[in-house]
């Protein structure tokens, strides 16, 4: 099992989860975070810290979010590690909870 960042993180990019991660498994893109499944130790500390409720265990993903398992693994190989918190995107609150955001993912 590993944890997966899902669609609700797109255009929000809260980093509260990064602060509690003991192994620096988060990677940062322009408007999305991902978890490296090779580094994640399944501690689940990040899950309650995510204000957008965007992090799930890979075996408990909401319907329609399954493709984010592969997407997290793919982007973790190319995006830099994020080990420190930063401010969310300026309009994060506007985008939090909105659906159909995959089209806005910046690779």
RAFENKA-V583571 format. One line per field, one symbol per residue. ss: DSSP state (2 for helix, 1 for strand, 0 for the rest). psi: psi as a letter, one per 30 degrees, with the letter a starting at -180 (. if undefined). burial: I if it has 24 or more other ideal C-beta (glycine too) atoms within 12 Angstrom, else O. A space follows every 50 residues. Layout:
BEGIN
ss=???
psi=???
burial=???
END
This chain:
BEGIN
ss=00111022200000022222000001110000111000000000002220 00001110000000000222222222000110000000000222200000 0222000
psi=kllkkaeffkgdhkgeeeefjfghfkkkaehlllkjffekghfgffeffj fghgklkfggklkfgeffeeeeeeffffllkjflllklkegeeefkfklh feffkk.
burial=OIIIIIIIIIIIIIIIIIOOIOOOIIIIIOIIIIIIIOIIOOOOOIIOII IIOIIIIIOOIOOOIOOIIOIIIOIIOOIOOIOOOOOIIOOIOOIIOOOO IOOOIOO
END
